[in-house]
Amino acid sequence: MQNTPTGQILLIDDETSLRKLLARILGLEGYQVTEATTAREGLRRLEQGDFQLVLCDVKLPDGNGVELVAEIKKRSPDAEIILLTAYGNIADGVQAIKNGAFDYLTKGDDQERILPLVSRALEKARLQQRVRQLEQQVGQHYSFDKIMGHSPALLQAIDLARKVAPTDTSVLLTGETGTGKEVFAQAIHQASARRDKPFLALNCSAFGHDILESELFGHRAGAFTGATKDKRGLLEEAHGGTLFLDEIGELPADLQAKFLRVLESGEFIPVGDTKARRAQVRLLSATNRDLPAEIENGRFRADLFYRLAVFQIKLPALRERRRDIEPLARHFTAWFALKQNKRIEGFSSEFLARLEGHTWKGNIRELRNVLERAVILSDGPRLEVSDLPLELQLGPAAQADTPAARSVLSLAHAERLHIQKILLHTGGNKTEAARLLGIGLTTLYRKIEEYQLG
C-alpha cells in the first residue's frame, strides 16, 4: 500500500478554470491546496498558513510572479516556489531561479511534469524544514540555559560569557580539566552572530607537531610523506565561524609564532605552500595551565597570550560549586538510566553525601564517568553507596595518599564486602549474619553503621 502524499500548497493564479483544474488534480493526489487570485491575496494567505510549496502564475493582476518570488522567500524561507506561465521566456526563467524559485513551467506544454515536480519540491521543502529544526535543537542544546548549576561562581562565569558572546572578541577559558570549557565555547558560539557558521574544535595536546600543523593550516599534496592530496586546515574550514583551540598551552613554539600571524593579519600559509591564504574566524581557546607562569619559564609567547586573552573567563572547579553536584548527578543518572534501559528513580542520601564529599579532581567529566559506572552496576531502583568506586565508598579519609589510608582502603573494603555478602546470604537476618561472621550482634550493628550498609 502506497503512502498518500501530504503537503500544504498555495496556488496563486487569476485564471479560474486552470486554477480549479490544477487544484482538483493536486487534491486528488492527497495535497491540501489553498487558492488565491492575486499577489496581494497570495501574500495574505502565506501569512495565515504554513505552506511548503507555492505554485504561482507569472502574470497576475497586481504583480509579476518572477518579482514575487523574492518576497515569498523573505516571508517563508523554507517554502519552495514553482512559477507557471502561458508563454515560456528564458530570461524570466533564469531570473526566477536566481530569485529562489525551485523551477519554472510553461502551462500546457509541461503538464506531465507538474506532479513529479511538485513531489520533488515538497521533499526539498520538508528537508529544509527538518534541517532548520535540527539547527534550532542544536542551538538550544548548546545554549547557556543548558549549563546546569546555580552556584555564584558558575553564574558569574555564565554572565561574563553572555556579555562577550555577541562580539568577535577572542576569549580565553581557564580552569581545571573537566570543568566544561568546550561546553562554554559552544554556548558562546551559539549566542553569537556566527551561530549559522561552522564551530570547529581542536585539542592541541592530542596531536604531534606535524599533524597539528596540518590540522590547523592545511597542506599541499606532496608536502610530506602520506600527503597525497591537498587538505584544507581548520582555519579555512571555519571561515566565517568559530575555531575553538583546547589546551592552547600545548601549542609548540614555532606554531605559536605562526598562529600569532593569523590573529594579527588573518593570513596563514598551508604546509608545503608558498602562497598566503586568508581566514576570518573568531578564536576561542582554553587551557588548564597557568599561562603567565609558562611565559615566565619561556614556554609560551607573551604576545600570543595577550592576543588570546583579550577576555578571560575562569570556570570554577566542581569542589567550588558543591551545591551543583546534586542536580548534575540527577541529570546524569536519568540520562544513563535511559541509555542502559534501566528504571532507576534516583539515589540514596548516603550516595549523594559521598558525591558531595569527594574532591573531584576530574570535575564534571569525572562525575559523569562515576554516574555512568554506578548506573551500569546498579541492580535496584536507586543508586547506593555500593555502586560507587572504592575511593568514594570509603569517603574523604581514603583520598589521602598515605600508607595509613592505603591500609584502610584495602582492609576496610574487604571487610565491608564480606559483611555485605553475608547479609545478602541471610536475607538481612542480622542474628544469623553475626553467627556466620563469628562476631557479636552489637559488633555487627556497629560495622553496619560504620560502612553504611543499613
C-alpha positions in Angstrom: 0.0 0.0 0.0 1.5 3.4 -1.0 1.6 6.3 1.3 -0.7 9.2 0.4 1.3 12.4 -0.4 0.9 15.2 2.1 1.8 18.8 1.9 0.3 22.3 2.1 0.3 24.1 -1.3 -0.6 27.7 -2.1 -1.8 28.1 -5.6 -1.8 31.7 -6.9 -3.4 32.2 -10.4 -6.1 34.5 -11.7 -7.2 32.2 -14.5 -10.1 30.5 -12.8 -10.6 27.4 -15.0 -6.9 26.4 -14.9 -6.6 27.1 -11.2 -9.6 25.0 -10.3 -8.4 22.1 -12.6 -4.9 22.2 -11.0 -6.3 22.4 -7.5 -8.5 19.4 -8.2 -5.6 17.3 -9.6 -3.4 18.1 -6.6 -6.3 17.5 -4.2 -6.9 14.0 -5.7 -3.2 13.3 -5.1 -3.7 14.0 -1.4 -2.3 17.5 -1.2 -4.1 20.3 0.7 -4.5 23.3 -1.7 -5.3 26.9 -0.8 -6.2 29.2 -3.7 -5.6 32.9 -4.3 -6.2 35.0 -7.4 -3.8 38.0 -6.8 -0.4 38.6 -5.5 -1.8 40.6 -2.5 -4.2 37.8 -1.6 -1.4 35.2 -2.1 0.9 37.0 0.4 -2.0 37.4 2.9 -2.7 33.6 2.6 1.0 33.0 3.1 1.0 34.8 6.4 -2.1 32.8 7.6 -0.8 29.3 6.7 2.2 27.1 6.9 2.9 26.3 3.2 5.7 24.0 1.9 5.1 24.9 -1.7 3.8 27.9 -3.7 2.6 27.5 -7.3 2.4 31.0 -8.8 1.4 32.4 -12.2 3.9 34.8 -13.7 1.2 37.3 -14.9 -1.0 38.4 -12.1 -3.5 41.3 -12.0 -1.4 43.2 -9.4 2.1 41.9 -9.9 4.7 39.8 -11.6 5.3 36.3 -10.3 9.1 36.5 -11.0 9.4 39.5 -8.8 7.1 37.9 -6.2 9.4 35.0 -5.6 11.9 37.1 -3.6 9.0 38.4 -1.4 7.7 34.9 -0.8 11.1 33.6 0.1 11.6 36.6 2.5 8.3 35.7 4.3 8.6 31.9 4.2 12.3 30.9 3.7 11.6 27.1 3.7 8.8 27.2 1.1 9.6 26.1 -2.4 8.2 28.0 -5.4 7.2 26.8 -8.9 6.3 29.5 -11.4 3.7 28.9 -14.1 3.4 30.9 -17.3 1.4 30.7 -20.5 4.4 31.8 -22.6 7.9 30.4 -22.0 10.6 33.0 -21.6 14.2 32.0 -20.9 15.1 35.4 -19.4 12.1 35.2 -16.9 13.0 31.6 -16.1 16.7 32.4 -15.3 15.6 35.4 -13.2 13.1 33.3 -11.3 15.7 30.7 -10.4 18.1 33.5 -9.3 15.3 34.9 -7.1 15.0 31.5 -5.4 12.3 29.6 -7.4 12.5 25.8 -7.5 11.5 25.6 -11.2 9.7 27.4 -14.0 7.0 25.7 -16.1 5.1 26.6 -19.3 1.4 25.9 -18.9 0.1 23.2 -21.2 3.4 22.1 -22.6 4.7 20.8 -19.2 1.5 19.3 -17.7 3.1 15.8 -17.5 5.9 17.3 -15.4 3.8 19.0 -12.8 3.1 16.2 -10.3 6.7 14.8 -10.2 8.0 18.3 -9.9 5.5 19.1 -7.0 6.7 15.9 -5.3 10.4 16.8 -5.5 9.8 20.4 -4.5 7.8 19.3 -1.4 10.5 16.8 -0.5 13.1 19.5 -0.6 10.9 21.9 1.5 10.4 19.2 4.1 14.2 18.5 4.2 14.9 22.2 4.7 12.4 22.5 7.4 13.9 19.4 9.2 17.4 20.9 8.9 16.2 24.2 10.4 14.5 22.3 13.2 17.7 20.3 13.9 19.8 23.5 13.9 17.4 25.1 16.4 17.7 21.9 18.6 21.5 22.1 18.4 21.4 25.8 19.3 19.1 25.0 22.3 21.3 22.1 23.3 24.4 24.3 23.4 22.7 27.4 24.9 23.7 29.0 28.2 20.3 27.8 29.6 21.5 24.2 29.3 24.5 24.8 31.5 23.5 23.2 34.8 24.1 24.8 38.2 23.2 27.8 40.3 26.4 28.4 42.4 27.6 32.1 42.4 30.9 31.2 40.8 29.2 29.4 37.9 26.6 32.1 37.4 29.3 34.8 37.3 31.2 32.8 34.5 27.9 32.5 32.6 27.2 36.2 32.9 30.6 37.1 31.6 30.2 34.7 28.7 26.8 36.0 27.8 28.2 39.5 27.6 31.2 38.7 25.4 29.3 36.2 23.1 27.8 38.8 20.7 31.2 40.3 20.0 34.1 39.0 17.9 36.5 39.3 20.8 38.9 36.4 21.4 38.1 34.6 24.6 40.4 32.5 26.8 38.6 30.0 29.1 40.7 28.8 32.0 40.1 26.2 34.6 40.9 22.7 35.6 40.4 19.7 33.3 36.7 18.7 33.1 35.2 22.0 34.1 33.2 22.3 30.9 35.3 24.7 28.8 34.2 23.3 25.5 30.5 23.5 26.6 31.1 27.2 27.3 32.8 27.7 24.0 29.8 26.1 22.2 27.4 28.3 24.1 29.4 31.4 23.2 29.3 30.4 19.5 25.5 29.7 19.6 24.9 33.1 21.2 26.9 35.0 18.6 26.1 36.2 15.1 28.2 33.3 13.8 25.8 30.7 15.0 24.9 29.6 11.5 28.6 29.2 10.5 30.9 26.4 11.5 32.1 25.7 15.0 35.2 23.6 14.9 37.3 22.4 17.8 40.8 21.0 18.1 42.6 19.7 21.2 46.2 20.9 20.8 47.5 18.2 23.1 46.0 15.3 21.0 48.5 15.5 18.1 52.2 15.6 17.3 53.7 18.7 15.9 53.4 17.8 12.1 49.8 16.6 12.3 48.8 19.6 14.5 50.3 22.0 11.9 48.5 20.2 9.1 45.2 20.2 11.0 45.4 23.9 11.7 46.8 25.3 8.5 46.2 22.5 5.9 48.8 21.2 3.5 49.6 20.8 -0.2 49.9 17.4 -1.9 53.4 16.2 -1.5 54.3 18.4 1.4 55.3 15.3 3.4 55.1 11.6 3.3 51.5 10.5 3.0 50.2 13.9 1.8 48.7 12.5 -1.4 46.3 15.4 -1.9 45.6 18.9 -0.8 43.9 19.3 2.6 42.1 22.3 4.0 43.0 23.2 7.5 40.6 24.0 10.3 41.3 27.8 9.9 40.0 27.6 6.3 37.1 25.2 7.2 36.0 27.5 10.0 35.9 30.6 7.8 33.1 32.9 9.0 32.6 30.8 12.1 34.4 30.0 15.3 37.6 28.0 16.0 38.0 26.5 19.5 41.5 25.5 20.5 41.5 23.4 23.6 44.7 23.0 25.6 46.3 26.0 23.8 49.2 25.9 26.2 50.4 22.7 24.5 50.9 24.6 21.2 54.6 24.2 20.1 56.7 27.4 20.0 57.0 27.6 16.2 53.3 27.1 15.8 52.7 29.8 18.3 54.5 32.2 16.1 52.5 31.1 13.0 49.3 31.4 14.9 50.1 34.8 16.1 50.3 35.9 12.5 46.8 34.6 11.9 45.5 36.7 14.8 47.4 39.8 13.6 46.7 39.7 9.9 44.2 36.8 9.2 46.8 35.2 7.0 48.3 31.7 7.1 50.3 29.5 4.8 49.4 25.8 4.4 52.2 23.3 4.9 54.2 22.9 1.6 52.7 26.0 0.1 54.2 29.5 -0.6 51.0 31.5 -1.1 49.3 33.0 1.9 45.6 32.5 2.4 43.1 34.4 4.5 40.6 33.2 7.1 38.1 35.2 9.0 37.4 33.3 12.2 36.6 34.0 15.8 39.0 32.3 18.2 38.1 30.8 21.4 40.8 29.0 23.4 41.1 27.1 26.6 43.8 25.9 29.0 44.3 24.3 32.3 47.8 25.6 32.5 49.0 28.8 34.2 50.0 30.6 31.0 51.6 33.6 32.8 53.9 31.1 34.6 54.5 29.4 31.2 55.6 32.8 29.8 58.0 33.3 32.7 59.5 29.9 32.0 59.9 30.8 28.3 57.4 28.1 27.1 54.7 30.4 25.9 54.8 33.7 23.9 53.6 36.7 25.8 52.4 38.5 22.6 50.3 35.5 21.7 48.9 35.3 25.2 47.7 38.9 25.1 46.1 38.3 21.8 44.3 35.2 23.1 43.3 36.6 26.5 41.6 39.8 25.4 38.7 38.5 27.5 39.3 35.8 30.2 36.7 33.6 31.9 37.7 31.3 34.7 35.5 28.3 35.2 35.1 27.1 38.8 36.2 23.6 39.9 33.3 21.3 40.9 34.5 21.3 44.5 34.0 25.1 44.5 30.3 24.6 43.5 29.2 21.7 45.6 25.6 22.8 45.6 25.5 22.0 41.9 26.6 18.3 42.4 23.1 17.1 43.2 21.3 18.5 40.0 24.2 17.3 37.9 24.1 13.9 39.4 20.3 13.6 38.9 20.7 14.7 35.3 23.5 12.1 34.6 21.6 9.4 36.4 18.5 9.9 34.4 20.4 10.1 31.1 22.5 6.9 31.7 19.4 5.0 33.1 17.6 5.8 29.8 20.7 4.8 27.8 21.0 1.5 29.7 17.3 0.9 29.6 17.1 0.7 33.4 14.4 2.0 35.7 16.4 4.0 38.3 14.5 6.6 40.4 17.5 8.3 41.8 20.0 7.7 44.6 20.2 7.4 48.4 21.1 10.2 50.7 24.3 8.4 51.6 25.2 8.1 47.9 24.7 11.9 47.5 26.8 12.5 50.6 29.7 10.6 49.1 29.4 12.6 45.9 29.3 15.9 47.7 32.3 14.9 49.9 34.6 13.9 47.1 37.3 16.2 45.8 36.5 15.7 42.1 40.0 16.3 40.6 38.5 15.5 37.2 35.5 17.7 37.8 32.3 17.3 35.8 33.9 14.8 33.5 34.8 12.6 36.5 31.4 12.9 38.0 29.8 11.9 34.7 32.0 8.8 34.5 31.2 7.8 38.1 27.5 8.1 37.4 27.7 6.0 34.3 29.6 3.3 36.1 27.1 3.4 39.0 24.1 3.0 36.7 25.7 0.0 35.0 26.4 -1.7 38.3 23.1 -0.9 40.0 20.6 -3.7 40.4 18.0 -1.8 42.3 15.5 1.1 41.9 18.1 3.6 43.1 21.8 4.1 43.3 23.5 3.1 46.5 27.0 3.7 48.0 28.0 0.2 47.0 27.6 1.2 43.3 30.4 3.8 43.7 34.1 3.3 43.1 36.0 2.2 46.2 37.6 5.6 47.0 34.1 7.2 47.1 32.6 4.4 49.1 35.2 5.0 51.9 34.8 8.7 51.9 37.3 11.6 52.2 39.7 9.7 54.5 40.6 7.3 51.8 41.5 10.0 49.3 44.8 10.9 51.1 47.7 9.2 49.5 49.3 7.9 52.7 50.3 4.4 54.0 47.6 4.5 56.6 45.0 5.5 54.0 46.1 2.7 51.7 45.8 0.2 54.6 42.3 1.4 55.4 41.5 1.2 51.7 42.3 -2.5 51.4 41.2 -3.9 54.8 38.0 -1.8 55.2 37.0 -2.6 51.7 37.5 -6.4 52.1 35.6 -6.4 55.5 32.7 -4.3 54.1 32.3 -6.6 51.1 32.4 -9.7 53.2 29.7 -8.4 55.6 27.6 -7.2 52.7 27.7 -10.7 51.1 26.8 -12.4 54.4 23.8 -10.1 54.9 22.6 -10.8 51.4 23.0 -14.6 52.1 20.9 -14.4 55.3 18.3 -12.1 53.6 19.1 -9.4 56.1 18.8 -11.6 59.2 21.5 -9.9 61.4 21.5 -12.5 64.2 22.3 -15.3 61.7 24.8 -13.0 59.9 26.6 -12.3 63.2 26.7 -16.1 63.9 28.2 -16.8 60.5 30.7 -14.0 60.9 31.7 -15.2 64.3 31.2 -11.7 65.9 28.7 -10.3 68.4 25.4 -8.8 67.3 26.5 -5.4 68.8 29.7 -5.5 66.8 27.8 -6.3 63.6 25.4 -3.3 64.2 28.4 -1.1 64.7 30.0 -2.4 61.5 26.8 -1.9 59.6 26.6 1.7 60.8 30.3 2.3 60.1 30.0 1.0 56.5 26.5 2.4 55.9 25.1 -0.9 55.0 21.7 -0.3 56.6 
